[in-house]
C-alpha cells in the first residue's frame, strides 16, 4: 500500500500531541503535503490512462463497447458493471471537459466528440422508463454497452442524469463559443442539451431514485444539479442567440426547493426527502456541493457552495458518521481525515468506504481553500464553528483577513485536513494504482467493481482542485436569488431527435497562435478568444506549464513579484500540479487568475523533501498578461539551469 507509514505518522502527531499549535500544525502539514504530492504525481497518469481505457470503442479494457460509451467498470461479474450509466458518464466527461478546457488536447477532444454523438443516439433509444416523445425515456439510468436498452429490474427513473449530461455538454459548448465555433455548439450540441433541459423543467418536481439507486424520493444531489443545469443552460442559450424560457421560469423554484434539504435543528443537509428509513447523513451531499462549485460566488449558502457555513457544517456531520463504524477508522479523532462511505446504514457489500466519497471530502475542502485564498478571508459563523473547532480548538466566530495569524492557522489546518483524505485513499490504493469502487471497512482491501471509472474521475478532479485548477463559473450569481413565493410548478417540454452528430475538423483554440505545445527548448503560448466583437477580459486565467524532471517527494512552485505569486516569499509560493507528469513529458502546471495587462516577473523553485528550496537560474521570467478577448492563456517554460 502507498504512504501508510506517513499516514500513521500524521495520526500519531494528532493523537499524541493533541491539537497542535501553529508551528506543529505547519510541520505536520508539510510532512503530509509532501506525501500527498508524491502520491498525486504517481497516481495521476495512472488514473487518466485507466479512465480512458473504460471508454469505447477503443478503450483497452472495454472491448465491444460502443463509441463514446463510458463503461462504469470492466467488471462483468460480482458485480456486473459492464454498462453505461447516464450519471456516471456525465460526471466522467465533466471531468474530461474541465481538463480539456484548461489545456487543449486533441485526443481528449476526440473523446468528447464521440461522447456527444453517443448521447444524441442514446436519447432516442426507447427503454423501460419511456421514450423521447414525451421526454420520459431520458430518465432511464443505464443502457447496455452497445447502447441497446437494458430491460432488467432496476431503480428507475433516475432524474440526475439529464441534468448532469446537460452540464457536461454546456461546458464544452462554452469552450466552442469562446473559440469562435458557435455554429457547432448551436447545430450539434445544443439540440441534445435542449432535450435534457426540457426534461429537467418538466420532471424536476417528481420523485425518482437517488444516485445510489436505492431510495425513491427527492435527492439533494439531483436537485442541486438540476438547478445548476437550468441556470447554466439559460446562459448558454443566450450566448447562442436563443433562449430557454422554461429554464428561467423553473430555476428559481428548484432553488427554493433545494433549501428544504437543510436541517437547521440538526445542522446538516438531509440527503433525501420524501423518503424515509435513514438518518439522512450521506456523501450524496458532499458530491452535490462539489458538483455545483462556482468559484465566482464565494461562500454562498443558498447554493450550498463548498466553503459556505452550511456545507462545512455538513462536511463534519457526514464524515463523523463514519468514524465509529469502520474498523480502519478506529481511534482517529475528529478533525483528522477518515475513510468515507455512502451513508452509515449502507449494507451493499457489507457497507464500506468508497474511494470517490473519500476524495469528495477532500475536494470540498480544496474548493473552500481556493475561494478563501481568492477572497482573502475566512469567515466562521455559529453554523460552521463546530467544523473549525475540530481543527483549531481556539476557533471563534468572526471574519479573519489573510494577513492575520488566525487566518494562516485556520487555512493551514484545513489544508492539512484535506490532504489527510487524499492520504487515506493513498494508504488503501494498491501499488498498481488501480481504484476499485470500495475498500473494506475492516482492513482496506479493495472491493466490489474493479477499475471504477467514476473513482478515477474523482481522483483527477480532487487533484486538480488541490492544484488550484477550478471550473469556470456556471453563472450561480445570476441564479442565487430566491423567489418571494415557492411553487412546485413544471413546464411540459418539447423533444426532438438530435440528428447532426458530425463535428467539423480542426476545431482548435483560435488565438492567432497554435495550441500550446511543449518543445525541448523555448516556449509557446496559446490563448482562447471569442469571435470578433467580444468584450475585453478584465482578468485572465493564466496556466503556467513548467517542464522539469523531479524525483519522489519534490514539489515545483512558482513565486514572483506580485501578491498572487507570493511577492517573492517562498513560503507563499504557489504549488504546481504533477497530475500530467510522465517520464517522457515531465510537466508541472498550475492555473492562476491574474489581471489583464499586468506585467509580472517570476521564477520556479524546487522544494526538496527536507523542505529546502532550490531556485532555477537567472534571469527572472517576465510576462505580460494579455489584455484582449482572451479569458485563458498558457505560458510554457523550461527549468533554467
N, C-alpha and C positions, 0 to 999 in steps of 0.2 A: 504494500500500500504506500501511497505517496504522502510524505510530510507528517507522518504520525508522531514522530518524536517532537517536532516543534509545536505541533498542536497540543500535545500533552504538556509541553513546557509552558505554553500560554495559560493553560488551565492551572498549572502549579503556581504561576505568578499570582493569579487572582485568588486562588483558594488559600494560599499560604500567607500572602502579604495583605489580603483584604483588598478593598477598593483602593487602587494606587493613587498617589499624588501625581502632580503634573510630570515630574521627572520620570517616575516609574512607568506612568502611562505611556509616555513617549518612547521609553526604552522598549517596553513590551510591544508597542505598536510597530516600532522599527523592525524588531525580530520577526513578528508575524507578517509584516508587509513584504519583507524580503522572501519569505517562504511562499507567500501567495504570488508575488511577482514571478517566481520560478515556475510554479505550477501553471500559471496562465500562459507563460511563454511556451511551456511544453505542450499543454493541452489544446491551445488554440488551433494550431494547424490540424491536429487530430480531429477535433470537433467539426471543423469545416469540411474536412475530407469525408468523414463518416456521414455527416448530414447530406452532402451531395450524393453519396453512394445510395441513399434511400429515395432518390427522386428518379422516376422513369423518364424516358425509356432507357437511358444509357447508364443509370446508376449501377455501380458494381455489385450491390447487394440485393437488387430487386429485379432480376431478370423476369420478363413477362409483364411488367407494369407498363401502362400506357404513358405516352409522352406527357410530361407535366404533372404526373400523378405523384403526390408526396405519400409514400408508404409509411405508416406510423412506426413500423418496426419490421425487419426481415423475418421475425419470428412467425412461424406457421403453426405452432402447436404449443400449448401450455405456457402462455396463451397464444392464440392465433390473432396477430395484429396486422396480418398482411392485407390491409385495406387502406383506403384513403378517406380520412375524415375531413370534412369541410373546415372545422375549427382548427385542428392541428395543422392542416395545410396552410391556412391563412396566417396563423401565428409564425410558422416557419418562414413563409415568404415575406411577412412583415419584417422579420429579422434580416432576410436576404436583401430586401429593398433598402432598408436602412443602411446596410453595409455598402451597397452599390451606390447610393446617392452621396455617400461621403467619399467614396473613392471609385471612380469609374472602372468597371471590369467587364470586358466584352463577354467573357464566359458566363458571368452571373446574369448579364443582360439576356443572353440566350435562354437561360433557365427561367427567367422572369417571363419572357415572351411565351415560352412553352406552357408555363403555368396559366397565363391569361387565356391562351387558346383553349386549354383544357377546361377551364371554368366556364367558358362560353358553351362548350359541349355539355358539361355536367348539368348546367341549369336546365337544359332541355330534356333530361332523362327522367321520365315518369317513374315513380317509386312509391313505396307504401305510404309515404306522407302526403302524396298528391302529385300535382303536375305544375308546369309553368303557367298554364292558362289562368289560374287564379292565384299563382304565387305559392301555393301551399307546399309544393314539392321542394321549394328552396330550403325548407326546414328539415329535410332528411339529413341525418348526421353522417352517414358513411356510405360508401359505394365499394364495389369490388375493384380490384386493381386494374381491371381492363375497362372501367367506367360503366359497367353494367350495374343495374340496380341490385342492392342487397335486400333480400326478401325475408331474412330470418327475423325472429322476435328481437326487439331492441327498444331502448328508451327513446321514443320519438313522439313529437318533433323536438328538435333542439334549436332554439332560436338565436343562439350566439353566432352561428356560422355565417349567415348572410352579412351581419354587421362587421364581423372580423374580416371577411373577404373583401367587403367594400373598402375598409380601412387600408388593407394592403394594396389594393388596386388604386385607390385615391393617391396614396403616397408615390406610386410610380407615375401616375398621371401628372402629379405636381412637378416631378422631375422633367417629364416630357414638355410641359408648358413652359417651365423655366428655361428650357434649352431650345425653344422655338418649334417644338413639334406638337402644337396644339391640335392639328388636324388628326394626328394619330390618337391622341387622348380622346378626342371627340368621336372619331369614327370607329375605333377598335375597342377602347377600354370603357368609355362612358356607357355604352348600351348594357354591359354586364353590371356595372356599378348601379345604374338606374334601376335595374330589376331588384337588386339587393336592398336598395334604399326604399323602394316601394314596399317590399316585404316588411321591413322594419316598421315603417309608418302604419302599415295595415295590421300587423300581428303583435306589436310590442306589448300590448296590454292583455295578451292571452298567455296562460301558463305553458311551460314546457319543461323539459328535463335540463338539469344543470350540467356544467362542464364535466362532472364526474359520471354523468349518465345514470344517476341513481334516484334523484329526488325530483319529483314533478311539482313545480311551483314557480316562484319568481326569484331569479338569481341575481345577486349584486353584480357579479362578473358580466352577465349578459346585459343587464340594464345599463351599466356604465358604458359598455362598448356600443350599445345601441344609440345612446345619447351622442357619443363621440362621432359615430358614423353619420348621423343626421347633420350635425353641425359642420363637420368637415366636408360632407357631401354637398351641402349648400354652397360653401365657399368655392369648391371646385367647379360646381355648375356655373357660378357667376364668372369665374375666370375663363370658362369655355363659351361664354356668351349665351348661356341658357339659365334655367332656374330650377329649383326643387321646392315648390311651394309646400308640399307635404312635409318636407324636412323642416322648413321654417315654422310650420304650424305645430308639429308634433314634438320637436326637440324640447321646448320648454316644459311640456307636460311630462316627458320622460325624465328630465332633470328633477322635476318636482317629486315624482315617484321615487327617484333614487334616494331622496332624503329619508324615506321610510325605513331604510336599512340601518340607519344609525340608531343605536340604543343608548340614549343619554344616561339611563339608570345603570346600565351595565358597563358602559364605556368602551364598546366595540361595535364593529359593523357586523350585523347579523347576515350570514351568507345567503340564506334562503328564507323568504317569507311566503305566506300562503302554502306552507308545507310544514309538517311537524316532525317530531321524533328525534331531534338533535339539539345540541346546545347552541348551534349557530356559529361556533368558532371554527373557522375553515380557511385554508390557504386560498380558496376562491377569492377572498377579499384582498389578499396581498397581490394576487395576479391581476385583479381588477384595477387596483391603484397604479401598478406599473404599466399596464397596457393603455392607460389613459393619461400617462405622464405628458405634461406640456410645460417645458421649461420656461415659457414666457409668462406664466401666470403665478409664479411664485408658489406660496404655500396655501393656495386657495382651498378652503374646506368644503365649499359647495360641490366641487368636482372631485373631492377626496384626493387631492394631489399628494404625492408620496411624503412631502415634508409638512403637510397640514397636521394640526394637533390631533384631529380625529384619526388620520391614517397612522400616525405614530403610536397613539394610544392603542389602536387596533393591532399594530405590529406586536406590541408587548403581550397583549392578551392571547393572540393566536400562537405565537411562538412559545409562550409559557405553558400553553395547553399540552405541549409535547414533552415537557421537562421530566415529568414523573412517570410517564407511561412507557418510555423506551429504555431498555437496559443500557444502550450505548450513550444515553444522556444522564445516566445516574451520577449524582454528585456534582453536576455542573450548575453553578449558581446563576441566579437571574442576572441579566446584563452580560452574560457570556453566551456566545453562539451555541446552538444545539441543532441536532438533526430535526427537520421539519417534515411532517406528513401532510395528508389531506385534511383530516379532521379527527379529533380524538376517538370518536366512536367507530372509526373505519375497521372493517373486518376483511376486506379484499386482500388475499394472500396473508391473512392474519393481521393486516393493518400495519404498514411500515412507513418509514420516511421515504420521500421521493426526492430525487436529485433536483428536479425542476422547482420544487417548492422551497427547498433549502436555498437554492440560487435566487429565487424570488425574494426571499427575506433579505438577502444581501443587496439585490438590485434596488429595492425600495430605498434602502439607506444610501446607496451610491447616488440615486436620484436626488435625495434630500441634500446630500453634501454638495452636489453640483449647484443647486439653487442657492443654498446658504452662501456659497463662495461668490456666486454672481451678484447676489443682493447685498452682501457684506454684513450680514447679521443673522443671528439665531434668536427666535422668539420661543419662549416657554410659556404655555398657558396652564391653567389649572387642569385642563383636559390632558395635556401631554406631560405633565410634571412627573407622573409615576414612571414613564418611559425613561426620562432623563435621569431621575434619581437612581435607577438601577445601574446607570453608567457612572454617574458622578454624584456621590451621596449629598454633596452640598448644593446641588442644583436648586434653583428657586425661580419662581415666576418672574418674568421680565424679558426685556429685549437686550441682547448683548452684541455690540458692534465688533467688527472683525479685528479692530486694533486692541481689544481688551484681552486680558489673560483668561477671563471666563470663557469668552468665545473660543479661544485656542484650546482650552481644556475640553470643552464640550465637543468641538469639531474633531479633535484627535480621538476622543473616546468613541464617538460614533464611527469614525473611520476604522478603528481597531475592531469594533463590534462587527461592522460589515465584513471586513476581511476574515473574521472568525467563521462566518457562514461559508465562505468560499473554502476555507481551510478544512471545514467539516467534509465538504464534498471531496476535497483533495485526499483526505485521510481514507475515505471509503471508495476511491476510484482505483481500479486495478492498474498495474504498471503499463498495461496496453493503452490506457486512456479511454477505454470503452465505457460508455454511460448507459446503464440499463434504465428501466422505469423506476425501480425501487431498490433500497438496500435494507437488509434485515435489521429489525429493531433490536435483536439480541446481540449480533456481532458485526453488522455492517456488510455482510456478504451481498453482492448484487443479486437481485431477484426479479421475477416476472419477465417482461419482454426485454430482450437484449437490444442494444443499439437503438434506443428510443429516439426518434428524430427530434421530438419536442425537447428532450433533455439536452441535446446538442445545441439547439437554438437558444435554450435558456442559458446555457453556459456562455455562448457568444454575446448575447445581449448584456448579461451581467458584466462580462469582461469589458465590453465597450463602454458601459456606463462608468465603470471604475476608472477607465482611461479618460473620462470627460467627453466622450463622444455620445451625443444625445440626439434624439429625433427632432425633426423640425416641429414647429408649433402646429397644432390642429385647430387653431382659432378658438381655443377654450375661452379666451377673454370675450369673444363675441357671443358665447353661448352659456355664460355662467349666471345670468340673471333669472331669478325665479319669478314665475308669473304670480299675479295677485290672487288668482284662483286656480286650483289644480283639478283637472278632469281627465279621466281615463278614456279620452277620445281616440279614435283612429280614423284613417282615411284609406278607403279602398284603392288599390293600386291598379295600374295598367302594365301588363307584362308582354314582352315580345322577345323572340329569339335573337341573340347576338350572332350575326352571321359573318361579319367581317373580322377574320381572325389572322390575317396576314400582315406582318409588320414590314414597313419599308426598310431597306438596307441602310447601314451606316448611320444609325441614329446615335451619334456620339456627342459629347458636350461641344457646344458651339461657342467658342470664346475668342476666336481669332488665332488660337494656338492649338496644337494637337492635344489629345488627352494626356494625362500625366504618364510619363514613362520613367523608368529608372535606368540610368546608364552607369558605366564604370567610372566615368569622371564627369563632373559638371552636374547641372540640374536643369530640369524643365518644369515650367509652371503651367497649370491649367486652371480655368475658371468656368463657371456656369452662368450664362446670362439669358435673359428672355429676349423675345423678338423686339424689333425696333419700336421705340416709343415707351419703353419701360421706365419705371421710376428709378432714380439713382439710389443705390443702397446706402444706408447710414452706418450700418455695421456689417462686417463680413466674417463668415466662419472660415478661418484660415487653418488648413490642415498642414502641419509640419511633418514631413517624412524624412527620416534620417536613416541612411544606410551605414550600419556599423556592426561588426561582429563582436558578440559578447559571450561570456561564459555564465554558467549556472550561478544565480544569485546576484548578478549585476543588474542595474537599472539605469536606463538612459533618461536624462531630464533636460529640459530647456530652461534657460534663465536669461533675462535680458534687462533692458534699461527702463522698462515701464512696470507699473504695479501688476498688470495682468501676467507679466513674465517674472515676477518676483523681485524686481528692482535690484538685480544682481546679487540678491541674497540666496545662497544655495539652499538654505533651509526652506525657502518659499518657492523653489524651482518646481516646474510642472513636469510630472512624470509622463513619459510616453508609453504607449502600449506595445507589447510584442505579440499581439494577437495574430499578426500576419507574418511573423518571423519564420523563416526557414533557413536551412544551411546555405542554400543557393541564392536566397534573397533576404539578407538579414535586416529586415525593415522594422523600424520603430516609428510609431506615429501617434499624433495627438491633434485634436481639433480645438482651437481657441477662438472665441468671438472677440474681434478687435474693431475699433472704429475705422471706418473707411477713410483713406487718405493719410493715416498715421504712419510716420516713419519710425522704424524700430531698429535697434541693434540687439543681437543675441548671440549666445553660444550654446553648445550642447555639453553636458557633463556626464561622466560615468560614475555612478555611486557604487562603490565596491561593497562586498559582503560585510566588511567591518565598518561600513558607513563613511569611510573616507571618500574624498571626491577627487576625480581626475578630470581636468579640463581638456577640451580639444585645443589644438594650437591656434595661434593668431592667424589672420585678423578676425575681428568680430564680423559676423554676418550682418549685412544691412539690407533692409527690405522695406518697401513702401506698400502698404495695404491698398489695393486698387480702390479707386473712387469711381464707380461705374454702375452698370446694371447688375453686376455680379454680386451674388449673395454668398458664394462659396468659392474659395480658391485653394490651390495646393502649392506649397513651397517645398521642393525636394532638395535635400542636401546630402553630402557625404561627410563622414567624420574627417576633420582636418588633423593630420598628424605630421 
